[in-house]
Amino acid sequence: MKHYDAVIFDWDGTLMDSTFSIVESIQLASADVGLPVPSTMQASWIIGLSLESGLYKAVPELTADLMPAFIERYRHHFFQRDKSIKMFDGAVPMLAELRQRTIPISVATGKSRVGLDRVLRAVELVDYFNTTRCADETQSKPDPQMLHEIMWELDLEPERVLMVGDTTHDIHMAHNAGMDSLAVTYGAHDVPTLEKSEPTVIVESVPEMREWIFRRLS
């Protein structure tokens, strides 16, 4: 059985149950600026990407001129839902266990630095992670640069690191970095979509994720 020295987590849809709020905020912002409202599948597909690059794909009619107004409306709707967004059940205890075992844990997310720092403070997890990387300070997924930077900072080898995420963007990024990946089915992308990206394993819940990871820690 292969063992890992470290785990890197995606944030939205993997540790935090924010998928619905992101999708609904994209849909409401589209209506606010007079653009066609994307389907739930269209809007959820972009979760994990940097916001601007993802929005152009979710809302093809969106132009650069409309982007500032769109983002302002998106943030307005998202922040209204902010207080109701919670961590997935079992996620925080799992992270605490990993810390107790001194396993390096990190976050690689499509959120902005301001957005991630804000939510880490809100859920009181600022000191849980060895390091974090955001889409606005490196390359967006599925480019592997944020994983390369994390591994360089923590002196890790790709074959000894596991990437955990809920989208094909996370899985393709892991492939591009030469590392294994665990896909969760309770986030943004459905099982058939995730299967096409060929993750190392697919799990259906945080408890199942915890069990799979802890049996393979160094």
Backbone torsions as a table, in degrees:
resi	resn	phi	psi	omega
1	MET	NA	131.9	179.5
2	LYS	-72.3	145.4	178.8
3	HIS	-122.2	154.6	-176.4
4	TYR	-121.5	146.8	178.0
5	ASP	-95.0	-18.7	-174.4
6	ALA	-155.9	159.0	179.1
7	VAL	-131.5	134.0	176.3
8	ILE	-115.1	128.2	-177.2
9	PHE	-110.2	139.8	159.8
10	ASP	-69.8	166.4	-178.2
11	TRP	-104.6	-74.5	-175.2
12	ASP	-65.2	126.2	178.7
13	GLY	84.0	-7.1	179.2
14	THR	-114.6	-53.9	175.3
15	LEU	-102.8	-34.4	-178.0
16	MET	-113.7	136.3	-176.8
17	ASP	-84.6	69.8	-172.8
18	SER	-114.1	1.7	-173.9
19	THR	-58.1	-49.4	-177.1
20	PHE	-62.2	-39.8	-179.5
21	SER	-65.7	-37.7	178.2
22	ILE	-66.2	-47.5	-179.0
23	VAL	-60.8	-48.4	-178.3
24	GLU	-64.2	-36.5	179.2
25	SER	-67.1	-38.0	175.9
26	ILE	-64.2	-43.9	-178.8
27	GLN	-65.4	-43.0	179.9
28	LEU	-68.4	-38.5	177.7
29	ALA	-64.5	-38.1	177.5
30	SER	-59.4	-46.3	179.0
31	ALA	-64.2	-38.5	-177.9
32	ASP	-61.0	-37.9	-176.9
33	VAL	-98.1	9.3	173.5
34	GLY	79.9	26.7	179.3
35	LEU	-106.7	157.3	176.7
36	PRO	-56.6	137.6	-178.0
37	VAL	-82.0	122.9	-179.1
38	PRO	-71.2	155.0	175.5
39	SER	-68.1	165.4	176.8
40	THR	-59.7	-38.7	179.6
41	MET	-65.0	-43.8	178.2
42	GLN	-60.3	-46.7	-176.1
43	ALA	-70.1	-38.7	-177.6
44	SER	-74.1	-24.7	-178.5
45	TRP	-60.4	-32.1	-173.7
46	ILE	-83.6	-8.5	-178.1
47	ILE	-60.1	131.6	-176.3
48	GLY	107.1	-23.4	175.6
49	LEU	-83.6	164.4	171.7
50	SER	-61.7	147.4	-169.8
51	LEU	-58.0	-52.5	-174.3
52	GLU	-64.0	-48.7	-178.5
53	SER	-64.1	-35.6	178.6
54	GLY	-68.8	-38.8	-178.1
55	LEU	-63.4	-36.7	178.4
56	TYR	-61.2	-29.5	180.0
57	LYS	-84.2	-37.5	-179.3
58	ALA	-73.0	-34.0	-178.3
59	VAL	-125.9	82.5	-173.4
60	PRO	-58.0	-24.7	-179.0
61	GLU	-80.2	-7.4	-178.8
62	LEU	-68.8	132.3	179.3
63	THR	-111.5	165.8	178.9
64	ALA	-61.3	-35.4	179.8
65	ASP	-64.9	-35.2	-178.5
66	LEU	-84.9	-13.9	-173.4
67	MET	-57.1	-47.2	-179.6
68	PRO	-58.3	-43.6	179.0
69	ALA	-66.0	-38.8	-180.0
70	PHE	-63.2	-47.8	-178.6
71	ILE	-63.8	-37.6	177.7
72	GLU	-61.3	-43.6	179.2
73	ARG	-70.3	-37.8	176.7
74	TYR	-59.1	-49.1	-178.3
75	ARG	-65.4	-36.7	176.9
76	HIS	-57.0	-49.1	-178.3
77	HIS	-70.8	-39.0	-178.2
78	PHE	-66.5	-43.6	-178.4
79	PHE	-67.1	-28.0	175.3
80	GLN	-63.8	-28.7	-178.9
81	ARG	-96.6	-2.2	-170.6
82	ASP	-56.4	-44.5	-173.9
83	LYS	-70.1	-19.3	-179.1
84	SER	-90.2	-7.7	-178.7
85	ILE	-81.4	130.1	-176.0
86	LYS	-125.1	161.9	170.1
87	MET	-70.2	149.0	175.0
88	PHE	-62.5	143.7	179.1
89	ASP	-55.2	128.7	178.5
90	GLY	92.0	-12.2	-175.9
91	ALA	-67.5	-46.5	-177.6
92	VAL	-66.6	-46.4	175.4
93	PRO	-57.7	-37.9	177.7
94	MET	-62.8	-45.2	178.2
95	LEU	-62.4	-39.1	178.9
96	ALA	-63.9	-40.1	177.3
97	GLU	-62.8	-42.5	178.7
98	LEU	-62.2	-40.8	177.7
99	ARG	-63.4	-42.4	-179.6
100	GLN	-61.5	-31.2	178.9
101	ARG	-89.0	6.9	179.6
102	THR	55.2	34.5	174.0
103	ILE	-83.4	124.1	177.3
104	PRO	-60.7	128.0	177.0
105	ILE	-127.8	141.8	-175.3
106	SER	-139.6	169.6	175.7
107	VAL	-123.5	133.2	172.5
108	ALA	-124.8	109.4	-167.9
109	THR	-134.3	154.8	173.1
110	GLY	-80.7	-4.2	177.2
111	LYS	-67.5	161.3	171.7
112	SER	-77.8	163.0	177.4
113	ARG	-60.8	-43.1	178.6
114	VAL	-61.2	-43.3	-178.6
115	GLY	-65.2	-44.3	-179.3
116	LEU	-67.3	-46.0	-179.7
117	ASP	-60.0	-38.7	179.9
118	ARG	-62.8	-46.0	-177.1
119	VAL	-74.0	-32.9	176.4
120	LEU	-63.4	-38.2	175.4
121	ARG	-66.5	-40.9	-176.8
122	ALA	-63.3	-37.3	-178.4
123	VAL	-99.6	7.8	175.1
124	GLU	58.4	47.7	179.0
125	LEU	-122.1	19.2	-175.3
126	VAL	-56.8	-38.9	-173.7
127	ASP	-95.3	8.5	-176.3
128	TYR	-79.8	-28.6	-169.6
129	PHE	-106.0	142.0	178.8
130	ASN	-67.4	-35.5	175.6
131	THR	-163.7	165.5	178.6
132	THR	-142.5	154.2	174.9
133	ARG	-135.7	140.2	-177.4
134	CYS	-122.6	159.2	-173.2
135	ALA	-66.3	-25.0	-177.1
136	ASP	-89.2	4.3	177.7
137	GLU	-122.8	4.1	176.5
138	THR	-155.7	-161.8	178.5
139	GLN	-82.4	147.0	179.6
140	SER	-76.4	154.5	174.2
141	LYS	-58.7	146.4	7.6
142	PRO	-91.5	13.8	173.1
143	ASP	-57.9	136.8	-174.8
144	PRO	-84.3	5.7	-171.6
145	GLN	-57.6	-41.6	-178.0
146	MET	-64.9	-33.5	175.6
147	LEU	-70.0	-40.3	177.0
148	HIS	-60.4	-41.3	-179.3
149	GLU	-66.5	-40.6	177.9
150	ILE	-63.4	-46.5	-179.4
151	MET	-63.1	-39.6	178.3
152	TRP	-63.9	-45.0	-178.1
153	GLU	-63.3	-38.7	-175.5
154	LEU	-99.7	5.2	178.1
155	ASP	57.1	56.2	-177.8
156	LEU	-115.4	154.0	174.8
157	GLU	-105.1	138.1	-173.3
158	PRO	-57.1	-35.7	-177.9
159	GLU	-70.7	-8.8	179.8
160	ARG	-111.1	14.1	-177.6
161	VAL	-123.5	142.0	177.2
162	LEU	-112.8	130.3	173.9
163	MET	-99.1	131.7	-178.8
164	VAL	-118.4	126.5	-179.5
165	GLY	-158.8	172.6	-177.1
166	ASP	-112.8	4.3	-178.2
167	THR	-131.4	161.6	175.4
168	THR	-64.4	-25.6	177.8
169	HIS	-61.0	-41.1	178.2
170	ASP	-65.6	-43.4	-176.6
171	ILE	-68.7	-43.3	177.5
172	HIS	-64.0	-38.0	177.0
173	MET	-60.9	-43.1	178.1
174	ALA	-62.5	-45.3	176.6
175	HIS	-55.9	-45.1	-177.0
176	ASN	-66.6	-23.2	178.9
177	ALA	-94.5	-4.0	178.8
178	GLY	79.1	26.9	-178.8
179	MET	-122.0	161.8	177.3
180	ASP	-74.2	163.7	-177.0
181	SER	-143.1	147.1	174.2
182	LEU	-119.1	123.9	179.7
183	ALA	-105.0	136.8	176.9
184	VAL	-106.0	143.3	-173.4
185	THR	-94.9	-2.7	-175.1
186	TYR	-93.6	7.0	-177.1
187	GLY	-103.4	-133.0	-169.3
188	ALA	-81.1	-36.6	-174.9
189	HIS	-104.7	141.2	-177.3
190	ASP	-80.0	173.0	-173.8
191	VAL	-61.6	-48.6	179.7
192	PRO	-58.0	-39.2	178.8
193	THR	-65.3	-45.4	179.8
194	LEU	-63.9	-39.9	-178.7
195	GLU	-59.9	-35.2	-179.5
196	LYS	-64.2	-26.1	-179.5
197	SER	-84.4	-5.8	173.6
198	GLU	57.3	61.0	173.0
199	PRO	-70.5	164.3	177.7
200	THR	-63.7	-38.9	179.3
201	VAL	-152.9	153.2	174.9
202	ILE	-121.8	131.9	178.5
203	VAL	-125.8	161.6	-172.6
204	GLU	-106.8	-7.7	-175.2
205	SER	-155.9	165.6	175.9
206	VAL	-64.5	-44.0	176.6
207	PRO	-58.1	-39.7	178.1
208	GLU	-67.1	-38.6	175.8
209	MET	-60.9	-47.8	-178.8
210	ARG	-58.4	-46.5	-178.6
211	GLU	-61.3	-44.9	-178.2
212	TRP	-63.7	-44.3	-177.4
213	ILE	-67.8	-47.6	-172.2
214	PHE	-67.6	-24.4	176.4
215	ARG	-75.5	-9.3	-174.4
216	ARG	-123.3	16.0	177.6
217	LEU	-81.8	144.5	178.8
218	SER	-67.8	NA	NA
